[in-house]
Amino acid sequence: MNEFDQGIMKPGIEKYATNHTSAELPVLAKLSRATHLRTHQPQMLSGHLQGAFLQLISHMIKPAAILEIGTFTGYSAICLAQGLQEDGTLITIDCNPEMEDFTRPYFKESGLSKKIKLITGDATEIIEDLKGPFDMVFIDADKENYLNYFKQIFPKVSPGGYILADNTLWYGRVIEPNAGSDRETAAIARFNTYVQQLEGVDNVLLPLRDGIMMVRKITKGI
Ligand SMILES: C[S@@+](CC[C@H](N)C(=O)[O-])C[C@H]1O[C@@H](n2cnc3c(N)ncnc32)[C@H](O)[C@@H]1O
């Protein structure tokens, strides 16, 4: 599998789209290379096209506070933090303590380390203690907890704020007849259905790479 074969798009299309997207920042290119050389699941990294998309969306929202669930090597965190307000903060959570030493030098090199707060631990527990409000949330951790994360975080998202969730087409498995037979696909399908039926939000499931569910919170409750 090469870097253009991870999503649901025809490989040629994703490559063409990437070639017509602003160049990857040098720090991100370096981080991507190191992630491919030194980690076991480099395909977890957002990558050039999706990273550029997250960066652009963040610049459009100009958030004061971002929450990311699922740091991995920090690629998407650096992309999202680009659009933060001058005194804005991004909190990123990952349960894998082994990645911290790998990731921190890239946060430093990006010039954004003062704005990025990395918390190591189980996000299902950590989110409880976060105050918010968040203007933007990126959910990109264990698929089985997507709905839990969404329900936990929704009350802490500012009205007019955004929640983005990655991998919501799950390699196209969500439309297969046996979609409910493996736990991760079933969890993603449950998440997508929940968001689709929820009142007080606008949402679009964008078929970029492995699918990004984008949700705008209109009202206060859940
Ligand atoms: C797909 S990767 C994140 C990729 C990253 N957002 C990017 O685009 O470069 C998912 C990450 O979620 C983390 N994770 C899984 N379960 C978690 C949990 N319960 N709490 C916090 N992090 C978790 C994993 O350790 C992994 O690093």
The ligand as a Gaussian input file, in Angstrom:
#p B3LYP/6-31G(d) Opt

LIG

0 1
 C       -4.956000       7.636000      13.696000
 S       -3.824000       7.973000      14.980000
 C       -3.856000       9.739000      15.068000
 C       -3.244000      10.380000      13.854000
 C       -3.001000      11.864000      13.974000
 N       -4.209000      12.576000      14.356000
 C       -2.523000      12.383000      12.633000
 O       -3.366000      12.708000      11.800000
 O       -1.320000      12.417000      12.395000
 C       -4.731000       7.468000      16.390000
 C       -4.031000       7.707000      17.725000
 O       -5.026000       7.558000      18.758000
 C       -4.399000       7.074000      19.904000
 N       -5.434000       6.490000      20.793000
 C       -6.111000       5.325000      20.646000
 N       -6.958000       5.143000      21.658000
 C       -6.835000       6.215000      22.473000
 C       -7.446000       6.614000      23.696000
 N       -8.385000       5.872000      24.299000
 N       -7.063000       7.780000      24.254000
 C       -6.118000       8.571000      23.664000
 N       -5.513000       8.241000      22.500000
 C       -5.864000       7.083000      21.914000
 C       -3.374000       6.069000      19.384000
 O       -2.321000       5.882000      20.326000
 C       -2.921000       6.723000      18.068000
 O       -1.692000       7.401000      18.242000

